[in-house]
């Protein structure tokens, strides 16, 4: 009996770390948001560095009633491409979710990223694990007024760029695209990520300032995604994709990537890698690893107990 109890206790001790590791990993799956050009939710999250101290972020957090801790969890289940029917006007940045309502504040001082009209850029979309799906990038129409709530009528009917099933590299999707050339001043880069491996659709607002490079003084800081691309000498190891990446843009893409400058009242750059903070409540399959890991651990304990009982 003593040997039996000792062995059973040992099995529990061995299985406990597996259970704990599985529970800890569960909330960090299947989430994401743009970090360059920096999205409002990333800039105003606790991981956003000094950007969280800007007037716009302070106002957003106050209106929200709570900080944007779950910066990577702005998602709506079951939309299925019916974005304009499901997400109300004036609530595009929050996805219509009350927990993110502060992101819908209409003001012209949100942390922004400087880009060139008609120029190429790379969208860095921070994420945690590979997921299939399509990214759709929209840029507000000429005449967009940032001091008015963002409506679907402010966006063109079709995205200027799309990317289907890009690979997850170093914790982010990197999507190259070319901006329309007929926009200047403060605009909104609106990104929709419709998952095909889950029922979730993600929404994000990235404030950008479009100006001709010849009229802009020497940038004080380059965006980190552009700097990383310039310093890379060999392709990074990437997670396998279920299908080859397919990217399309309109107008046609350029292989060159510019060096956008992230700007804010404090002239700060966006955070490169944010720690995942979302919970696991979703219509997605994020809970599957939790179930599998917990089952494996329980089977291990039960197996040891049965074996020892038979030997008694």
C-alpha positions in Angstrom: 0.0 0.0 0.0 2.8 2.4 0.9 4.5 1.7 -2.5 1.2 2.2 -4.3 0.6 5.6 -2.7 4.2 6.7 -3.3 4.0 5.8 -7.0 0.6 7.5 -7.4 1.9 10.7 -5.8 4.9 10.6 -8.1 2.6 10.3 -11.1 0.6 13.3 -10.0 3.7 15.3 -9.5 4.9 14.4 -13.0 1.6 15.3 -14.6 1.0 18.5 -12.7 3.5 20.6 -14.7 1.9 19.3 -18.0 -1.5 20.5 -16.8 -0.2 23.8 -15.6 1.7 24.4 -18.9 -1.4 23.6 -20.9 -3.6 25.9 -18.9 -1.1 28.7 -19.2 -0.8 28.2 -22.9 -4.5 28.2 -23.6 -5.2 31.9 -23.4 -2.3 32.9 -25.7 -3.6 31.4 -28.9 -5.3 32.6 -32.0 -5.2 36.4 -31.3 -3.5 39.4 -32.8 -3.5 43.1 -33.9 -1.4 45.4 -36.1 1.7 46.9 -34.4 3.0 48.7 -37.5 1.4 50.9 -38.6 0.4 50.9 -34.9 -3.2 50.2 -34.2 -5.2 52.1 -31.6 -5.6 49.0 -29.4 -1.9 48.2 -29.5 -0.8 51.8 -28.8 -3.2 52.2 -25.9 -2.5 48.8 -24.3 -0.2 48.4 -21.2 2.4 47.0 -23.7 2.2 50.2 -25.8 5.1 52.0 -24.1 4.9 55.8 -23.9 2.1 55.8 -26.5 -0.3 54.9 -23.7 0.4 58.3 -22.1 -0.8 60.3 -25.1 -3.9 62.4 -24.7 -5.9 60.2 -27.1 -5.1 57.0 -25.3 -5.8 58.5 -21.9 -9.2 59.6 -23.2 -9.9 56.2 -24.8 -9.1 54.4 -21.5 -11.3 56.8 -19.6 -14.2 56.3 -22.0 -13.6 52.6 -21.9 -13.7 52.4 -18.1 -10.7 50.0 -18.1 -7.3 49.6 -19.8 -7.0 47.7 -23.1 -5.2 44.7 -21.5 -6.6 42.3 -24.0 -5.1 44.2 -26.9 -5.0 41.0 -29.1 -8.6 39.9 -28.5 -10.7 42.4 -30.6 -12.6 39.8 -32.5 -16.2 39.0 -33.4 -17.4 35.4 -34.0 -19.7 34.3 -36.7 -19.6 37.4 -39.0 -18.8 35.3 -42.1 -17.9 38.3 -44.3 -21.0 40.3 -43.4 -18.9 43.0 -41.8 -21.0 46.0 -43.0 -24.2 44.3 -41.8 -22.9 43.2 -38.4 -20.6 46.1 -37.3 -22.5 49.3 -36.7 -21.4 52.7 -38.1 -19.3 54.7 -35.6 -18.1 51.4 -34.0 -15.7 50.1 -36.6 -12.6 50.5 -34.4 -14.2 48.6 -31.5 -15.8 46.0 -33.7 -19.0 46.9 -31.9 -17.6 45.4 -28.7 -18.4 47.3 -25.5 -15.0 46.3 -24.0 -13.3 48.4 -26.7 -15.7 51.3 -27.1 -13.0 53.8 -26.2 -11.3 53.1 -29.6 -14.2 54.7 -31.4 -13.5 58.2 -30.1 -13.4 60.6 -33.0 -10.3 62.8 -32.6 -7.3 63.8 -34.7 -4.5 63.2 -32.2 -4.3 59.4 -32.1 -0.8 57.9 -32.3 -0.1 57.6 -36.0 2.4 56.3 -38.5 3.7 58.4 -41.4 3.5 56.9 -44.8 3.9 58.1 -48.4 0.9 58.3 -50.8 1.3 55.7 -53.5 4.2 54.2 -51.7 4.9 50.6 -50.6 4.8 49.6 -47.0 4.7 46.4 -44.8 1.9 45.8 -42.4 3.1 44.0 -39.3 0.3 42.1 -37.7 1.4 40.6 -34.4 0.0 37.2 -33.6 0.7 34.1 -31.6 0.1 30.9 -33.7 -0.4 30.3 -37.5 -4.0 30.7 -38.6 -5.5 30.5 -42.1 -7.6 33.4 -43.3 -7.7 36.5 -45.4 -6.5 40.0 -44.5 -8.3 42.9 -46.2 -6.8 46.4 -46.0 -8.9 49.5 -46.6 -7.8 53.2 -46.6 -10.4 55.9 -46.0 -11.7 57.9 -48.9 -10.4 61.4 -49.9 -12.1 63.9 -47.6 -12.1 61.7 -44.5 -12.6 63.7 -41.3 -10.9 62.1 -38.3 -13.0 64.2 -36.0 -16.2 62.4 -37.0 -17.0 58.8 -36.1 -15.7 56.3 -38.7 -18.5 54.9 -40.9 -18.5 52.2 -43.6 -19.3 55.0 -46.1 -15.8 56.4 -45.3 -14.2 53.3 -46.7 -14.2 52.1 -50.4 -16.3 49.1 -51.3 -13.2 47.1 -52.0 -9.9 46.8 -50.2 -6.8 48.2 -51.8 -4.9 45.1 -50.8 -5.6 41.5 -49.6 -3.4 38.7 -48.4 -4.6 35.1 -47.9 -2.8 32.6 -45.6 0.5 34.5 -45.1 3.1 32.7 -43.0 3.6 33.6 -39.4 7.3 34.8 -39.1 8.8 35.8 -35.7 5.5 36.2 -34.1 3.9 38.3 -36.8 2.4 38.4 -40.3 4.2 40.7 -42.6 2.0 41.9 -45.5 3.5 44.0 -48.3 1.1 46.4 -50.1 1.0 49.6 -52.0 -1.0 52.6 -50.9 -3.4 54.5 -53.1 -1.8 57.7 -54.4 -4.8 60.0 -54.2 -4.9 60.4 -50.4 -3.0 62.9 -48.2 -3.1 64.0 -44.6 -4.5 62.0 -41.7 -6.3 58.8 -42.9 -7.4 55.5 -41.4 -5.9 52.2 -42.4 -8.7 49.7 -41.5 -7.7 46.0 -41.4 -10.1 43.1 -41.4 -8.7 39.6 -40.7 -11.3 37.0 -41.4 -10.2 33.6 -40.1 -11.0 30.5 -42.1 -9.7 28.1 -39.4 -12.0 29.7 -36.8 -15.3 31.6 -36.9 -13.6 34.8 -35.7 -13.1 38.1 -37.6 -10.6 40.7 -36.2 -11.0 44.4 -36.8 -8.4 47.2 -36.2 -7.9 50.9 -36.8 -4.4 52.2 -37.6 -4.1 56.0 -37.9 -1.7 57.1 -40.6 -0.5 60.4 -41.9 0.2 60.5 -45.7 2.6 63.1 -47.0 5.0 63.4 -49.9 8.5 62.5 -48.8 9.9 65.7 -50.4 7.8 67.7 -48.0 8.7 65.9 -44.9 11.8 66.6 -42.8 14.3 63.9 -42.0 12.5 61.2 -40.0 13.6 61.0 -36.3 12.8 57.3 -36.0 12.2 54.6 -38.6 9.5 52.0 -38.1 10.9 48.9 -36.5 9.5 46.6 -39.2 11.4 48.5 -41.9 14.6 48.5 -39.9 14.3 44.8 -39.3 13.8 44.1 -43.0 16.9 46.1 -43.8 19.1 44.3 -41.2 17.9 40.7 -42.2 20.5 38.9 -44.2 18.8 35.4 -44.2 15.2 34.4 -44.2 13.9 33.7 -40.7 12.6 30.2 -39.9 8.9 30.3 -40.2 6.0 28.1 -39.2 4.7 25.9 -42.0 1.6 27.2 -43.7 -1.1 24.9 -44.8 -1.3 26.7 -48.2 1.1 28.9 -50.1 0.7 32.6 -49.2 -1.4 34.5 -51.8 -1.2 38.3 -51.8 -2.9 40.7 -54.2 -3.0 44.4 -54.2 -4.6 47.1 -56.2 -2.8 49.0 -57.6 0.0 46.5 -58.3 2.5 45.9 -55.5 6.1 47.0 -55.5 8.8 44.8 -54.1 10.4 47.8 -52.4 9.4 48.7 -48.8 9.7 52.2 -47.6 10.7 53.3 -44.1 7.5 54.6 -42.5 7.9 56.7 -39.4 5.6 56.1 -36.4 4.6 59.5 -35.1 2.8 60.7 -32.0 3.0 63.7 -29.8 5.9 62.0 -28.1 7.5 60.8 -31.4 7.6 57.2 -30.3 7.7 54.0 -32.3 5.2 51.2 -31.9 6.1 48.2 -29.8 7.5 45.3 -31.9 6.3 42.3 -29.9 3.5 42.6 -27.5 2.8 39.9 -24.9 -0.5 38.1 -25.6 -3.1 39.1 -23.1 -6.4 37.8 -24.4 -8.6 35.1 -22.7 -9.6 31.9 -24.4 -13.3 32.6 -24.7 -14.1 32.5 -28.4 -15.9 30.6 -31.1 -12.5 29.4 -32.2 -10.7 26.1 -31.6 -8.3 27.6 -29.1 -9.5 25.4 -26.3 -8.5 22.2 -28.1 -4.9 22.1 -26.8 -6.2 22.6 -23.3 -8.5 19.6 -23.6 -5.9 17.4 -25.2 -3.2 18.3 -22.7 -5.5 17.8 -19.7 -6.7 14.5 -21.0 -3.1 13.2 -21.6 -2.2 14.1 -18.0 -5.2 12.4 -16.5 -4.6 9.3 -18.6 -1.0 9.2 -17.3 -2.2 9.3 -13.7 -4.9 6.7 -14.2 -2.5 4.4 -16.1 0.0 4.4 -13.2 -2.7 3.8 -10.7 -4.2 0.9 -12.6 -0.8 -0.8 -13.2 0.1 -0.6 -9.5 -3.2 -1.8 -8.4 -2.8 -4.9 -10.6 0.6 -5.6 -9.1 -0.7 -5.5 -5.5 
